[in-house]
Amino acid sequence: MAATSGAAEQSINGPYLEVSSLPSPHDEQHGLQDLSDDDNDDNDNNAAPGDLGNNASTKKKKKRKPKKKKSAGGGTPKQSNPPRVPVSSLFLNNQYPVGEEVEYRIENSFRTTSEEKRHLDRMNNDFLNEYRHGAEVHRQVRQWAQKNIKPGQSLTEIAEGIEDGVRALTGHQGLEEGDNIKGGMGFPTGLSLNHCAAHYTPNAGNKVVLQKKDVMKVDFGVHLNGRIVDSAFTMTFDPVYDNLLSAVKDATNTGVREAGIDVRMSDIGAAIQEAMESYEVAIGGQSLPVKCIRNLNGHNIIQYSIHGSKSVPIVRGGDQTKMEEGETFAIETFGSTGKGYVRDDMETSHYAKKADAANVPLRVSSARTLLNSINKNFGTLPFCRRYLDRLGHEKYLLGLNNLVSSGIVEAYPPLCDAKGSYTAQFEHTILLRPNVKEVISRGDDY
């Protein structure tokens, strides 16, 4: 998820949206492996029985051995289509694939061989395994989505397909009180079209249908124990947008490459902008420059909070803040054929409880009821209206708006560039481990 910039220019309020490469061995989209044995009949036995007073022999009846089933350990389980098999069932030792590991460079190159740094890294095994578990869920769900999303589908159908997959693969449906806090969706599925860059997911009753000419940003998060894997990609169905996607993918990979311990944010932003703005795209007979959306940024991620206190700019600037050992970052970039600047627009769907929300007396009873449910089911994880509908809440808008106006919950409206423009996004989550940088969300797709 992106975060808005707080730099020199006026920024969008709020931190929600800062406003590659090991293939998964389990990303095939097939049904579960058939574990039954073939039947094998005995050969006919024509031996004569003993003498029973006459010389006539009788033929023994054929005997059929009972059918035996192979044990589950006799074969490798496969993911179903659509994905519904928990990833923990596919990795029975609970050791999940390591992301793309990149050695540190220059003055940090000593970290690769430092025994002290390796020891510190081994102490983080549980932390790493939770992240790798979530990353494998993200890869399997998104690769299914990339193969199955087609023009003519409603945005609601697409969002629910992704979210059903994430909940099934993490093993957390999120319907029992507190279950979603253990694992599941890290934040709502963003399906932002064309000039809308981020924070759009369908509310109940939404009738928008994906068209062949659309440029759709697919941004969703997976979490286990609050370790959020934040990764996004862009889908198009017309090759005219290929250069736009290439520009943004290149910019994101540049940011991933430049990021590291003790690296200044300003240096990362400058490298991203140089990569992004070296591209042009021809649309409707016009050659358009690809611009960075300057008030959208990457961000650090902390447990149960999609945005920490640090932003990763995607344009040149003077931010001298450095990345530090042990931090987790979402490196995301946005390119646009428009103004390269987004503003709030359209109906709000995304919300999140503020981590530092004051204890404010609430006079609206529905607000008190809703806040109790948010605390138990989401905590500080972002949610959307559809998630409240799914939990059985009705007529909650008055209470929700009261929580927003009271400063307890933050609303995150869709962020849009000029109408008629097209925007694209790619994003990866990286872990700055003591001895190596791990691009945890890298897959063979991007």
Salt bridges, closest charged atoms under 4 A:
GLU9 OE1 - ARG294 NE 2.73
GLU18 OE2 - HIS307 ND1 3.74
ASP39 OD2 - LYS67 NZ 3.77
ASP41 OD1 - ARG64 NH1 3.01
ASP44 OD1 - LYS62 NZ 3.74
GLU100 OE1 - ARG442 NE 2.90
GLU101 OE2 - ARG433 NH1 2.69
GLU115 OE2 - ARG122 NH2 3.10
ASP121 OD2 - ARG433 NH2 2.64
GLU130 OE1 - ARG227 NE 3.30
GLU136 OE1 - ARG139 NH2 2.94
GLU163 OE1 - ARG386 NH1 2.78
GLU177 OE1 - LYS376 NZ 3.82
ASP179 OD1 - HIS172 ND1 2.76
ASP214 OD1 - LYS213 NZ 3.81
ASP230 OD2 - HIS299 NE2 3.36
GLU258 OE1 - ARG105 NH2 3.82
GLU258 OE2 - ARG257 NE 3.75
GLU324 OE2 - LYS310 NZ 2.80
GLU325 OE1 - ARG111 NH1 2.64
GLU325 OE1 - LYS117 NZ 3.06
GLU327 OE2 - LYS310 NZ 2.85
GLU332 OE2 - HIS299 NE2 3.19
GLU347 OE2 - ARG385 NH1 3.59
GLU410 OE1 - LYS354 NZ 3.49
GLU427 OE2 - HIS299 NE2 3.88
GLU438 OE1 - ARG132 NH2 2.91
GLU438 OE1 - ARG433 NH1 2.68
ASP445 OD2 - ARG142 NE 2.71
